[in-house]
Amino acid sequence: MLLPDNDEEGSTTILAFCLVIVASALSSNSTEEPPCPDGWLRLFNSCYLFETEKLNFGMAVTNCVLK
């Protein structure tokens, strides 16, 4: 969830959900999904990371891509 800029403080508060697809295809014979990285949460076939660090939008996007 991204929150709008707070112009009075000149900063952006960002709560980012970073989505990473851990596996794009699973073997048709396998029902096990690969684990999510430490600290990530699994929801269906995807892993999510909840960040509370305050970053401006550009830094948040960069942070998300690096993870």
N, CA, C and O of each residue as an XYZ file, in Angstrom:
268
protein
N       0.846     -1.160      0.000
C       0.000      0.000      0.000
C       0.891      1.220      0.000
O       1.737      1.363      0.882
N       0.728      2.074     -0.933
C       1.520      3.290     -1.020
C       0.659      4.460     -0.589
O      -0.477      4.609     -1.039
N       1.207      5.286      0.286
C       0.487      6.452      0.763
C       0.975      7.688      0.034
O       2.141      7.740     -0.356
N       0.121      8.691     -0.166
C       0.540      9.893     -0.892
C       1.577     10.684     -0.115
O       1.734     10.527      1.096
N       2.290     11.552     -0.855
C       3.295     12.415     -0.239
C       2.644     13.332      0.785
O       1.505     13.765      0.615
N       3.374     13.618      1.840
C       2.953     14.609      2.812
C       3.750     15.860      2.505
O       4.909     15.964      2.905
N       3.148     16.823      1.796
C       3.858     18.019      1.350
C       4.353     18.862      2.511
O       5.393     19.510      2.390
N       3.637     18.875      3.643
C       4.037     19.681      4.783
C       5.375     19.212      5.345
O       6.211     20.042      5.703
N       5.586     17.962      5.426
C       6.824     17.424      5.979
C       7.873     17.199      4.905
O       9.047     16.996      5.217
N       7.468     17.232      3.654
C       8.413     17.010      2.566
C       8.919     15.583      2.497
O       9.996     15.327      1.959
N       8.157     14.662      3.032
C       8.595     13.268      3.000
C       7.437     12.376      2.590
O       6.277     12.788      2.606
N       7.757     11.203      2.240
C       6.751     10.229      1.841
C       6.798      9.059      2.798
O       7.871      8.538      3.104
N       5.647      8.650      3.267
C       5.568      7.455      4.088
C       5.100      6.331      3.187
O       4.053      6.412      2.545
N       5.886      5.308      3.159
C       5.561      4.215      2.248
C       5.469      2.906      3.018
O       6.385      2.522      3.744
N       4.365      2.251      2.842
C       4.218      0.886      3.312
C       4.137      0.050      2.042
O       3.138      0.089      1.323
N       5.162     -0.680      1.782
C       5.236     -1.355      0.492
C       5.059     -2.856      0.647
O       5.659     -3.494      1.512
N       4.240     -3.378     -0.194
C       4.161     -4.818     -0.345
C       4.954     -5.160     -1.606
O       4.571     -4.778     -2.712
N       6.039     -5.866     -1.434
C       6.853     -6.253     -2.581
C       6.452     -7.674     -2.971
O       6.489     -8.607     -2.169
N       6.082     -7.786     -4.190
C       5.648     -9.079     -4.696
C       6.771     -9.730     -5.483
O       7.363     -9.115     -6.370
N       7.055    -10.970     -5.150
C       8.042    -11.740     -5.894
C       7.409    -13.074     -6.248
O       6.912    -13.783     -5.373
N       7.426    -13.406     -7.495
C       6.963    -14.725     -7.918
C       8.135    -15.681     -7.741
O       9.134    -15.587     -8.454
N       8.007    -16.599     -6.791
C       9.094    -17.511     -6.483
C       9.238    -18.564     -7.576
O      10.354    -18.910     -7.963
N       8.136    -19.064     -8.065
C       8.214    -20.063     -9.132
C       7.148    -19.766    -10.173
O       5.979    -19.601     -9.825
N       7.525    -19.694    -11.436
C       6.555    -19.407    -12.482
C       5.839    -20.673    -12.947
O       4.717    -20.613    -13.450
N       6.478    -21.784    -12.778
C       5.833    -23.041    -13.155
C       6.308    -24.137    -12.222
O       7.493    -24.221    -11.901
N       5.407    -24.949    -11.802
C       5.745    -26.090    -10.963
C       5.616    -27.360    -11.803
O       4.831    -27.434    -12.749
N       6.389    -28.319    -11.433
C       6.296    -29.606    -12.117
C       4.881    -30.156    -11.958
O       4.303    -30.070    -10.874
N       4.335    -30.704    -12.994
C       2.967    -31.219    -12.929
C       2.843    -32.380    -11.948
O       1.742    -32.677    -11.483
N       3.958    -33.043    -11.626
C       3.940    -34.164    -10.691
C       4.197    -33.730     -9.257
O       4.064    -34.537     -8.337
N       4.558    -32.485     -9.054
C       4.925    -32.016     -7.724
C       3.859    -31.079     -7.180
O       3.370    -30.198     -7.887
N       3.501    -31.280     -5.903
C       2.550    -30.381     -5.266
C       3.249    -29.446     -4.290
O       2.609    -28.553     -3.737
N       4.545    -29.629     -4.066
C       5.287    -28.774     -3.152
C       5.710    -27.494     -3.848
O       6.166    -27.513     -4.991
N       5.553    -26.375     -3.141
C       6.004    -25.092     -3.658
C       7.325    -24.744     -2.997
O       7.542    -25.101     -1.839
N       8.215    -24.056     -3.704
C       9.479    -23.657     -3.088
C       9.203    -22.692     -1.940
O       8.231    -21.938     -1.984
N      10.044    -22.708     -0.920
C       9.810    -21.830      0.228
C      10.050    -20.362     -0.123
O      10.794    -20.042     -1.050
N       9.410    -19.490      0.630
C       9.668    -18.055      0.496
C      10.960    -17.732      1.238
O      11.340    -18.451      2.162
N      11.639    -16.653      0.841
C      12.827    -16.229      1.586
C      12.459    -15.900      3.038
O      11.299    -15.617      3.337
N      13.440    -15.939      3.929
C      13.208    -15.601      5.332
C      12.578    -14.222      5.450
O      13.020    -13.276      4.798
N      11.552    -14.107      6.277
C      10.893    -12.828      6.502
C       9.764    -12.522      5.534
O       9.059    -11.528      5.704
N       9.581    -13.363      4.516
C       8.530    -13.156      3.521
C       7.321    -14.015      3.890
O       7.463    -15.018      4.589
N       6.138    -13.627      3.424
C       4.911    -14.367      3.678
C       4.388    -14.954      2.379
O       4.428    -14.304      1.334
N       3.893    -16.193      2.448
C       3.330    -16.839      1.263
C       1.826    -16.618      1.234
O       1.144    -16.761      2.249
N       1.321    -16.269      0.063
C      -0.108    -16.196     -0.184
C      -0.338    -16.828     -1.540
O       0.072    -16.289     -2.568
N      -0.991    -17.962     -1.535
C      -1.199    -18.760     -2.733
C       0.154    -19.107     -3.353
O       0.964    -19.742     -2.677
N       0.442    -18.734     -4.579
C       1.698    -19.118     -5.230
C       2.726    -18.000     -5.254
O       3.664    -18.043     -6.049
N       2.565    -17.000     -4.397
C       3.469    -15.849     -4.400
C       3.991    -15.566     -3.002
O       3.392    -15.964     -2.004
N       5.121    -14.870     -2.952
C       5.710    -14.448     -1.689
C       5.621    -12.928     -1.595
O       5.821    -12.223     -2.584
N       5.319    -12.431     -0.394
C       5.155    -10.993     -0.166
C       6.055    -10.545      0.977
O       6.282    -11.281      1.936
N       6.566     -9.317      0.855
C       7.374     -8.718      1.911
C       6.701     -7.430      2.339
O       6.405     -6.574      1.506
N       6.458     -7.285      3.631
C       5.856     -6.075      4.175
C       6.964     -5.211      4.748
O       7.682     -5.630      5.655
N       7.101     -4.011      4.219
C       8.141     -3.074      4.661
C       7.507     -1.909      5.403
O       6.463     -1.406      4.988
N       8.120     -1.478      6.488
C       7.633     -0.321      7.235
C       8.621      0.837      7.189
O       8.352      1.904      7.741
N       9.754      0.634      6.540
C      10.766      1.686      6.443
C      10.222      2.866      5.643
O       9.601      2.681      4.596
N      10.458      4.075      6.140
C      10.000      5.279      5.446
C      11.008      5.659      4.372
O      12.175      5.924      4.665
N      10.541      5.684      3.112
C      11.380      6.029      1.965
C      10.585      6.913      1.020
O       9.355      6.877      1.010
N      11.303      7.718      0.216
C      10.583      8.428     -0.835
C      10.227      7.405     -1.914
O      10.722      6.278     -1.888
N       9.382      7.790     -2.849
C       8.868      6.827     -3.823
C       9.977      6.164     -4.635
O       9.983      4.944     -4.802
N      10.911      6.963     -5.137
C      12.000      6.416     -5.951
C      12.837      5.401     -5.194
O      13.182      4.349     -5.733
N      13.166      5.713     -3.942
C      13.955      4.784     -3.127
C      13.148      3.526     -2.807
O      13.706      2.431     -2.745
N      11.845      3.676     -2.604
C      11.004      2.510     -2.322
C      10.967      1.563     -3.514
O      11.034      0.346     -3.344
N      10.860      2.115     -4.711
C      10.859      1.280     -5.920
C      12.190      0.549     -6.039
O      12.219     -0.653     -6.304
N      13.293      1.271     -5.845
C      14.622      0.656     -5.918
C      14.760     -0.437     -4.872
O      15.251     -1.524     -5.177
N      14.340     -0.171     -3.656
C      14.410     -1.151     -2.574
C      13.609     -2.398     -2.925
O      14.047     -3.519     -2.666
N      12.455     -2.202     -3.505
C      11.593     -3.322     -3.882
C      12.257     -4.187     -4.954
O      12.233     -5.415     -4.867
N      12.836     -3.558     -5.942
C      13.485     -4.286     -7.039
C      14.680     -5.087     -6.525
O      14.916     -6.207     -6.978
N      15.425     -4.529     -5.595
C      16.621     -5.201     -5.079
C      16.294     -6.420     -4.228
O      17.142     -7.292     -4.042
N      15.096     -6.485     -3.721
C      14.724     -7.611     -2.865
C      14.096     -8.676     -3.704
O      13.705     -9.721     -3.184
